[in-house]
């Protein structure tokens, strides 16, 4: 899988490139509630592989890694690469709309 991703990213011609995966490289607390889920059973369960994957994203200039799994919304710049957990990206909007 790593070799496939490295080859695919090397061939990318687009000015902006994102990678989409299921599990976060770095599980983070939800931006609104701080709820933290799936620590130790995401990519962080294998730190050597996770770090190799993350370094590939940095080296290839990937703009963002979009992930789910935790059902949390979070966004963080890690060593020059963005991880965006999109699990509940619309939850704040939905709750605001419902409270009107």
GUPA-252589 format. One record per residue: residue number from 1; residue in one letter; x, y, z of N, C-alpha, C in turn. Coordinates in nm, 2 decimals, decimal comma. Layout:
BEGIN
<r pos="NUM" code="A" n_c1="X" n_c2="Y" n_c3="Z" ca_c1="X" ca_c2="Y" ca_c3="Z" c_c1="X" c_c2="Y" c_c3="Z"/>
...
This chain:
BEGIN
<r pos="1" code="X" n_c1="0,08" n_c2="-0,12" n_c3="0,00" ca_c1="0,00" ca_c2="0,00" ca_c3="0,00" c_c1="0,09" c_c2="0,13" c_c3="0,00"/>
<r pos="2" code="X" n_c1="0,20" n_c2="0,12" n_c3="0,08" ca_c1="0,29" ca_c2="0,24" ca_c3="0,09" c_c1="0,34" c_c2="0,27" c_c3="-0,05"/>
<r pos="3" code="X" n_c1="0,39" n_c2="0,16" n_c3="-0,12" ca_c1="0,46" ca_c2="0,18" ca_c3="-0,25" c_c1="0,35" c_c2="0,24" c_c3="-0,35"/>
<r pos="4" code="X" n_c1="0,23" n_c2="0,19" n_c3="-0,34" ca_c1="0,13" ca_c2="0,24" ca_c3="-0,43" c_c1="0,10" c_c2="0,38" c_c3="-0,41"/>
<r pos="5" code="X" n_c1="0,09" n_c2="0,42" n_c3="-0,28" ca_c1="0,07" ca_c2="0,56" ca_c3="-0,25" c_c1="0,18" c_c2="0,65" c_c3="-0,29"/>
<r pos="6" code="X" n_c1="0,31" n_c2="0,61" n_c3="-0,27" ca_c1="0,42" ca_c2="0,68" ca_c3="-0,31" c_c1="0,43" c_c2="0,71" c_c3="-0,46"/>
<r pos="7" code="X" n_c1="0,40" n_c2="0,60" n_c3="-0,53" ca_c1="0,39" ca_c2="0,61" ca_c3="-0,68" c_c1="0,28" c_c2="0,71" c_c3="-0,73"/>
<r pos="8" code="X" n_c1="0,16" n_c2="0,69" n_c3="-0,67" ca_c1="0,05" ca_c2="0,78" ca_c3="-0,70" c_c1="0,08" c_c2="0,92" c_c3="-0,67"/>
<r pos="9" code="X" n_c1="0,13" n_c2="0,95" n_c3="-0,56" ca_c1="0,16" ca_c2="1,09" ca_c3="-0,52" c_c1="0,27" c_c2="1,15" c_c3="-0,61"/>
<r pos="10" code="X" n_c1="0,37" n_c2="1,07" n_c3="-0,65" ca_c1="0,48" ca_c2="1,11" ca_c3="-0,73" c_c1="0,42" c_c2="1,15" c_c3="-0,87"/>
<r pos="11" code="X" n_c1="0,32" n_c2="1,09" n_c3="-0,91" ca_c1="0,26" ca_c2="1,12" ca_c3="-1,05" c_c1="0,16" c_c2="1,23" c_c3="-1,04"/>
<r pos="12" code="X" n_c1="0,12" n_c2="1,28" n_c3="-0,93" ca_c1="0,02" ca_c2="1,38" ca_c3="-0,92" c_c1="0,06" c_c2="1,51" c_c3="-0,98"/>
<r pos="13" code="X" n_c1="-0,02" n_c2="1,57" n_c3="-1,06" ca_c1="0,00" ca_c2="1,69" ca_c3="-1,13" c_c1="-0,08" c_c2="1,81" c_c3="-1,08"/>
<r pos="14" code="X" n_c1="-0,17" n_c2="1,78" n_c3="-0,99" ca_c1="-0,26" ca_c2="1,89" ca_c3="-0,94" c_c1="-0,19" c_c2="1,98" c_c3="-0,85"/>
<r pos="15" code="X" n_c1="-0,24" n_c2="2,11" n_c3="-0,84" ca_c1="-0,17" ca_c2="2,20" ca_c3="-0,75" c_c1="-0,20" c_c2="2,18" c_c3="-0,60"/>
<r pos="16" code="X" n_c1="-0,31" n_c2="2,11" n_c3="-0,57" ca_c1="-0,34" ca_c2="2,07" ca_c3="-0,44" c_c1="-0,37" c_c2="1,92" c_c3="-0,43"/>
<r pos="17" code="X" n_c1="-0,31" n_c2="1,86" n_c3="-0,34" ca_c1="-0,33" ca_c2="1,71" ca_c3="-0,32" c_c1="-0,37" c_c2="1,68" c_c3="-0,18"/>
<r pos="18" code="X" n_c1="-0,48" n_c2="1,60" n_c3="-0,16" ca_c1="-0,52" ca_c2="1,55" ca_c3="-0,03" c_c1="-0,52" c_c2="1,40" c_c3="-0,04"/>
<r pos="19" code="X" n_c1="-0,50" n_c2="1,34" n_c3="0,07" ca_c1="-0,50" ca_c2="1,20" ca_c3="0,09" c_c1="-0,62" c_c2="1,17" c_c3="0,18"/>
<r pos="20" code="X" n_c1="-0,70" n_c2="1,07" n_c3="0,15" ca_c1="-0,82" ca_c2="1,03" ca_c3="0,23" c_c1="-0,80" c_c2="0,89" c_c3="0,28"/>
<r pos="21" code="X" n_c1="-0,81" n_c2="0,88" n_c3="0,41" ca_c1="-0,80" ca_c2="0,75" ca_c3="0,47" c_c1="-0,90" c_c2="0,73" c_c3="0,59"/>
<r pos="22" code="X" n_c1="-0,92" n_c2="0,61" n_c3="0,64" ca_c1="-1,02" ca_c2="0,59" ca_c3="0,74" c_c1="-0,96" c_c2="0,64" c_c3="0,88"/>
<r pos="23" code="X" n_c1="-0,85" n_c2="0,58" n_c3="0,92" ca_c1="-0,80" ca_c2="0,60" ca_c3="1,06" c_c1="-0,71" c_c2="0,72" c_c3="1,06"/>
<r pos="24" code="X" n_c1="-0,71" n_c2="0,80" n_c3="1,17" ca_c1="-0,62" ca_c2="0,91" ca_c3="1,19" c_c1="-0,48" c_c2="0,86" c_c3="1,22"/>
<r pos="25" code="X" n_c1="-0,38" n_c2="0,94" n_c3="1,17" ca_c1="-0,24" ca_c2="0,91" ca_c3="1,21" c_c1="-0,22" c_c2="0,94" c_c3="1,36"/>
<r pos="26" code="X" n_c1="-0,28" n_c2="1,05" n_c3="1,40" ca_c1="-0,27" ca_c2="1,10" ca_c3="1,54" c_c1="-0,41" c_c2="1,13" c_c3="1,59"/>
<r pos="27" code="X" n_c1="-0,47" n_c2="1,03" n_c3="1,66" ca_c1="-0,61" ca_c2="1,06" ca_c3="1,72" c_c1="-0,61" c_c2="1,18" c_c3="1,81"/>
<r pos="28" code="X" n_c1="-0,70" n_c2="1,27" n_c3="1,78" ca_c1="-0,71" ca_c2="1,39" ca_c3="1,86" c_c1="-0,85" c_c2="1,41" c_c3="1,92"/>
<r pos="29" code="X" n_c1="-0,86" n_c2="1,49" n_c3="2,02" ca_c1="-0,99" ca_c2="1,51" ca_c3="2,08" c_c1="-1,07" c_c2="1,60" c_c3="1,99"/>
<r pos="30" code="X" n_c1="-1,21" n_c2="1,58" n_c3="2,00" ca_c1="-1,30" ca_c2="1,66" ca_c3="1,92" c_c1="-1,28" c_c2="1,81" c_c3="1,95"/>
<r pos="31" code="X" n_c1="-1,29" n_c2="1,89" n_c3="1,85" ca_c1="-1,26" ca_c2="2,03" ca_c3="1,86" c_c1="-1,37" c_c2="2,10" c_c3="1,95"/>
<r pos="32" code="X" n_c1="-1,49" n_c2="2,05" n_c3="1,95" ca_c1="-1,60" ca_c2="2,11" ca_c3="2,03" c_c1="-1,61" c_c2="2,05" c_c3="2,17"/>
<r pos="33" code="X" n_c1="-1,58" n_c2="1,92" n_c3="2,19" ca_c1="-1,61" ca_c2="1,86" ca_c3="2,32" c_c1="-1,49" c_c2="1,80" c_c3="2,38"/>
<r pos="34" code="X" n_c1="-1,37" n_c2="1,79" n_c3="2,31" ca_c1="-1,25" ca_c2="1,73" ca_c3="2,36" c_c1="-1,26" c_c2="1,58" c_c3="2,38"/>
<r pos="35" code="X" n_c1="-1,37" n_c2="1,52" n_c3="2,33" ca_c1="-1,39" ca_c2="1,37" ca_c3="2,34" c_c1="-1,27" c_c2="1,31" c_c3="2,26"/>
<r pos="36" code="X" n_c1="-1,21" n_c2="1,21" n_c3="2,32" ca_c1="-1,09" ca_c2="1,14" ca_c3="2,25" c_c1="-1,13" c_c2="1,00" c_c3="2,24"/>
<r pos="37" code="X" n_c1="-1,12" n_c2="0,95" n_c3="2,11" ca_c1="-1,15" ca_c2="0,81" ca_c3="2,08" c_c1="-1,05" c_c2="0,74" c_c3="2,00"/>
<r pos="38" code="X" n_c1="-1,04" n_c2="0,61" n_c3="2,01" ca_c1="-0,96" ca_c2="0,53" ca_c3="1,92" c_c1="-0,81" c_c2="0,55" c_c3="1,93"/>
<r pos="39" code="X" n_c1="-0,76" n_c2="0,59" n_c3="2,05" ca_c1="-0,62" ca_c2="0,60" ca_c3="2,07" c_c1="-0,57" c_c2="0,46" c_c3="2,09"/>
<r pos="40" code="X" n_c1="-0,47" n_c2="0,43" n_c3="2,01" ca_c1="-0,41" ca_c2="0,30" ca_c3="2,02" c_c1="-0,46" c_c2="0,20" c_c3="1,92"/>
<r pos="41" code="X" n_c1="-0,57" n_c2="0,23" n_c3="1,85" ca_c1="-0,62" ca_c2="0,14" ca_c3="1,75" c_c1="-0,65" c_c2="0,22" c_c3="1,62"/>
<r pos="42" code="X" n_c1="-0,57" n_c2="0,32" n_c3="1,60" ca_c1="-0,57" ca_c2="0,39" ca_c3="1,47" c_c1="-0,43" c_c2="0,37" c_c3="1,42"/>
<r pos="43" code="X" n_c1="-0,38" n_c2="0,46" n_c3="1,33" ca_c1="-0,25" ca_c2="0,44" ca_c3="1,28" c_c1="-0,14" c_c2="0,46" c_c3="1,39"/>
<r pos="44" code="X" n_c1="-0,18" n_c2="0,52" n_c3="1,50" ca_c1="-0,09" ca_c2="0,53" ca_c3="1,61" c_c1="-0,05" c_c2="0,40" c_c3="1,68"/>
<r pos="45" code="X" n_c1="-0,12" n_c2="0,29" n_c3="1,64" ca_c1="-0,09" ca_c2="0,16" ca_c3="1,70" c_c1="0,04" c_c2="0,11" c_c3="1,64"/>
<r pos="46" code="X" n_c1="0,08" n_c2="0,16" n_c3="1,53" ca_c1="0,21" ca_c2="0,12" ca_c3="1,47" c_c1="0,29" c_c2="0,24" c_c3="1,44"/>
<r pos="47" code="X" n_c1="0,36" n_c2="0,30" n_c3="1,54" ca_c1="0,42" ca_c2="0,43" ca_c3="1,52" c_c1="0,53" c_c2="0,44" c_c3="1,41"/>
<r pos="48" code="X" n_c1="0,60" n_c2="0,33" n_c3="1,39" ca_c1="0,71" ca_c2="0,33" ca_c3="1,29" c_c1="0,64" c_c2="0,34" c_c3="1,15"/>
<r pos="49" code="X" n_c1="0,54" n_c2="0,26" n_c3="1,12" ca_c1="0,47" ca_c2="0,27" ca_c3="1,00" c_c1="0,39" c_c2="0,40" c_c3="0,98"/>
<r pos="50" code="X" n_c1="0,33" n_c2="0,45" n_c3="1,09" ca_c1="0,26" ca_c2="0,58" ca_c3="1,09" c_c1="0,35" c_c2="0,69" c_c3="1,05"/>
<r pos="51" code="X" n_c1="0,47" n_c2="0,69" n_c3="1,12" ca_c1="0,57" ca_c2="0,80" ca_c3="1,09" c_c1="0,62" c_c2="0,79" c_c3="0,95"/>
<r pos="52" code="X" n_c1="0,64" n_c2="0,67" n_c3="0,90" ca_c1="0,69" ca_c2="0,66" ca_c3="0,76" c_c1="0,58" c_c2="0,71" c_c3="0,66"/>
<r pos="53" code="X" n_c1="0,45" n_c2="0,68" n_c3="0,69" ca_c1="0,34" ca_c2="0,73" ca_c3="0,61" c_c1="0,33" c_c2="0,88" c_c3="0,62"/>
<r pos="54" code="X" n_c1="0,34" n_c2="0,94" n_c3="0,74" ca_c1="0,33" ca_c2="1,08" ca_c3="0,76" c_c1="0,45" c_c2="1,15" c_c3="0,69"/>
<r pos="55" code="X" n_c1="0,57" n_c2="1,10" n_c3="0,70" ca_c1="0,68" ca_c2="1,16" ca_c3="0,63" c_c1="0,66" c_c2="1,16" c_c3="0,48"/>
<r pos="56" code="X" n_c1="0,60" n_c2="1,06" n_c3="0,43" ca_c1="0,58" ca_c2="1,05" ca_c3="0,28" c_c1="0,48" c_c2="1,17" c_c3="0,24"/>
<r pos="57" code="X" n_c1="0,38" n_c2="1,19" n_c3="0,32" ca_c1="0,29" ca_c2="1,30" ca_c3="0,30" c_c1="0,36" c_c2="1,43" c_c3="0,30"/>
<r pos="58" code="X" n_c1="0,45" n_c2="1,45" n_c3="0,39" ca_c1="0,52" ca_c2="1,58" ca_c3="0,40" c_c1="0,62" c_c2="1,59" c_c3="0,28"/>
<r pos="59" code="X" n_c1="0,69" n_c2="1,49" n_c3="0,26" ca_c1="0,79" ca_c2="1,49" ca_c3="0,15" c_c1="0,72" c_c2="1,51" c_c3="0,01"/>
<r pos="60" code="X" n_c1="0,60" n_c2="1,47" n_c3="-0,01" ca_c1="0,53" ca_c2="1,48" ca_c3="-0,14" c_c1="0,45" c_c2="1,61" c_c3="-0,14"/>
<r pos="61" code="X" n_c1="0,45" n_c2="1,69" n_c3="-0,04" ca_c1="0,38" ca_c2="1,81" ca_c3="-0,04" c_c1="0,23" c_c2="1,80" c_c3="-0,03"/>
<r pos="62" code="X" n_c1="0,18" n_c2="1,69" n_c3="0,03" ca_c1="0,03" ca_c2="1,67" ca_c3="0,04" c_c1="-0,02" c_c2="1,79" c_c3="0,13"/>
<r pos="63" code="X" n_c1="-0,13" n_c2="1,85" n_c3="0,09" ca_c1="-0,19" ca_c2="1,96" ca_c3="0,16" c_c1="-0,26" c_c2="1,91" c_c3="0,29"/>
<r pos="64" code="X" n_c1="-0,33" n_c2="1,80" n_c3="0,28" ca_c1="-0,41" ca_c2="1,75" ca_c3="0,40" c_c1="-0,44" c_c2="1,60" c_c3="0,39"/>
<r pos="65" code="X" n_c1="-0,44" n_c2="1,54" n_c3="0,51" ca_c1="-0,48" ca_c2="1,40" ca_c3="0,52" c_c1="-0,62" c_c2="1,41" c_c3="0,59"/>
<r pos="66" code="X" n_c1="-0,72" n_c2="1,36" n_c3="0,52" ca_c1="-0,86" ca_c2="1,36" ca_c3="0,57" c_c1="-0,89" c_c2="1,22" c_c3="0,62"/>
<r pos="67" code="X" n_c1="-0,94" n_c2="1,22" n_c3="0,74" ca_c1="-0,97" ca_c2="1,09" ca_c3="0,80" c_c1="-1,10" c_c2="1,09" c_c3="0,89"/>
<r pos="68" code="X" n_c1="-1,14" n_c2="0,98" n_c3="0,93" ca_c1="-1,26" ca_c2="0,96" ca_c3="1,01" c_c1="-1,23" c_c2="0,87" c_c3="1,13"/>
<r pos="69" code="X" n_c1="-1,30" n_c2="0,77" n_c3="1,14" ca_c1="-1,28" ca_c2="0,66" ca_c3="1,24" c_c1="-1,32" c_c2="0,70" c_c3="1,39"/>
<r pos="70" code="X" n_c1="-1,28" n_c2="0,82" n_c3="1,43" ca_c1="-1,30" ca_c2="0,86" ca_c3="1,57" c_c1="-1,44" c_c2="0,93" c_c3="1,58"/>
<r pos="71" code="X" n_c1="-1,50" n_c2="0,97" n_c3="1,48" ca_c1="-1,63" ca_c2="1,05" ca_c3="1,48" c_c1="-1,61" c_c2="1,18" c_c3="1,55"/>
<r pos="72" code="X" n_c1="-1,49" n_c2="1,23" n_c3="1,54" ca_c1="-1,45" ca_c2="1,36" ca_c3="1,60" c_c1="-1,41" c_c2="1,45" c_c3="1,49"/>
<r pos="73" code="X" n_c1="-1,44" n_c2="1,58" n_c3="1,51" ca_c1="-1,38" ca_c2="1,68" ca_c3="1,42" c_c1="-1,26" c_c2="1,74" c_c3="1,48"/>
<r pos="74" code="X" n_c1="-1,15" n_c2="1,74" n_c3="1,41" ca_c1="-1,03" ca_c2="1,80" ca_c3="1,46" c_c1="-0,94" c_c2="1,84" c_c3="1,34"/>
<r pos="75" code="X" n_c1="-0,86" n_c2="1,94" n_c3="1,36" ca_c1="-0,77" ca_c2="1,98" ca_c3="1,25" c_c1="-0,64" c_c2="2,03" c_c3="1,32"/>
<r pos="76" code="X" n_c1="-0,53" n_c2="1,98" n_c3="1,27" ca_c1="-0,40" ca_c2="2,01" ca_c3="1,33" c_c1="-0,29" c_c2="2,00" c_c3="1,23"/>
<r pos="77" code="X" n_c1="-0,19" n_c2="2,09" n_c3="1,23" ca_c1="-0,07" ca_c2="2,09" ca_c3="1,15" c_c1="0,03" c_c2="2,01" c_c3="1,23"/>
<r pos="78" code="X" n_c1="0,08" n_c2="1,90" n_c3="1,17" ca_c1="0,18" ca_c2="1,82" ca_c3="1,23" c_c1="0,30" c_c2="1,82" c_c3="1,14"/>
<r pos="79" code="X" n_c1="0,40" n_c2="1,88" n_c3="1,18" ca_c1="0,53" ca_c2="1,89" ca_c3="1,10" c_c1="0,51" c_c2="1,94" c_c3="0,96"/>
<r pos="80" code="X" n_c1="0,42" n_c2="2,03" n_c3="0,94" ca_c1="0,39" ca_c2="2,09" ca_c3="0,81" c_c1="0,29" c_c2="2,02" c_c3="0,73"/>
<r pos="81" code="X" n_c1="0,22" n_c2="1,92" n_c3="0,79" ca_c1="0,11" ca_c2="1,85" ca_c3="0,71" c_c1="-0,01" c_c2="1,86" c_c3="0,80"/>
<r pos="82" code="X" n_c1="-0,12" n_c2="1,88" n_c3="0,73" ca_c1="-0,25" ca_c2="1,89" ca_c3="0,81" c_c1="-0,32" c_c2="1,76" c_c3="0,81"/>
<r pos="83" code="X" n_c1="-0,37" n_c2="1,72" n_c3="0,93" ca_c1="-0,46" ca_c2="1,61" ca_c3="0,95" c_c1="-0,59" c_c2="1,67" c_c3="0,99"/>
<r pos="84" code="X" n_c1="-0,70" n_c2="1,64" n_c3="0,91" ca_c1="-0,83" ca_c2="1,69" ca_c3="0,94" c_c1="-0,92" c_c2="1,57" c_c3="0,97"/>
<r pos="85" code="X" n_c1="-0,97" n_c2="1,56" n_c3="1,09" ca_c1="-1,06" ca_c2="1,45" ca_c3="1,13" c_c1="-1,20" c_c2="1,51" c_c3="1,10"/>
<r pos="86" code="X" n_c1="-1,27" n_c2="1,45" n_c3="1,00" ca_c1="-1,39" ca_c2="1,50" ca_c3="0,95" c_c1="-1,52" c_c2="1,43" c_c3="1,01"/>
<r pos="87" code="X" n_c1="-1,49" n_c2="1,35" n_c3="1,11" ca_c1="-1,60" ca_c2="1,27" ca_c3="1,17" c_c1="-1,73" c_c2="1,34" c_c3="1,20"/>
<r pos="88" code="X" n_c1="-1,73" n_c2="1,46" n_c3="1,26" ca_c1="-1,85" ca_c2="1,53" ca_c3="1,29" c_c1="-1,83" c_c2="1,68" c_c3="1,24"/>
<r pos="89" code="X" n_c1="-1,78" n_c2="1,69" n_c3="1,12" ca_c1="-1,75" ca_c2="1,82" ca_c3="1,07" c_c1="-1,87" c_c2="1,91" c_c3="1,06"/>
<r pos="90" code="X" n_c1="-1,99" n_c2="1,85" n_c3="1,04" ca_c1="-2,11" ca_c2="1,93" ca_c3="1,03" c_c1="-2,19" c_c2="1,94" c_c3="1,16"/>
<r pos="91" code="X" n_c1="-2,14" n_c2="1,87" n_c3="1,27" ca_c1="-2,22" ca_c2="1,86" ca_c3="1,39" c_c1="-2,25" c_c2="2,00" c_c3="1,45"/>
<r pos="92" code="X" n_c1="-2,15" n_c2="2,09" n_c3="1,45" ca_c1="-2,17" ca_c2="2,22" ca_c3="1,51" c_c1="-2,27" c_c2="2,30" c_c3="1,43"/>
<r pos="93" code="X" n_c1="-2,26" n_c2="2,29" n_c3="1,30" ca_c1="-2,36" ca_c2="2,36" ca_c3="1,21" c_c1="-2,50" c_c2="2,31" c_c3="1,23"/>
<r pos="94" code="X" n_c1="-2,51" n_c2="2,17" n_c3="1,24" ca_c1="-2,65" ca_c2="2,11" ca_c3="1,26" c_c1="-2,70" c_c2="2,16" c_c3="1,39"/>
<r pos="95" code="X" n_c1="-2,62" n_c2="2,15" n_c3="1,50" ca_c1="-2,67" ca_c2="2,19" ca_c3="1,63" c_c1="-2,71" c_c2="2,34" c_c3="1,63"/>
<r pos="96" code="X" n_c1="-2,64" n_c2="2,42" n_c3="1,56" ca_c1="-2,68" ca_c2="2,56" ca_c3="1,56" c_c1="-2,81" c_c2="2,58" c_c3="1,48"/>
<r pos="97" code="X" n_c1="-2,82" n_c2="2,51" n_c3="1,37" ca_c1="-2,95" ca_c2="2,52" ca_c3="1,29" c_c1="-3,07" c_c2="2,47" c_c3="1,38"/>
<r pos="98" code="X" n_c1="-3,05" n_c2="2,37" n_c3="1,45" ca_c1="-3,16" ca_c2="2,31" ca_c3="1,53" c_c1="-3,20" c_c2="2,41" c_c3="1,65"/>
<r pos="99" code="X" n_c1="-3,10" n_c2="2,49" n_c3="1,70" ca_c1="-3,13" ca_c2="2,57" ca_c3="1,81" c_c1="-3,20" c_c2="2,70" c_c3="1,77"/>
<r pos="100" code="X" n_c1="-3,21" n_c2="2,73" n_c3="1,64" ca_c1="-3,28" ca_c2="2,85" ca_c3="1,60" c_c1="-3,43" c_c2="2,85" c_c3="1,61"/>
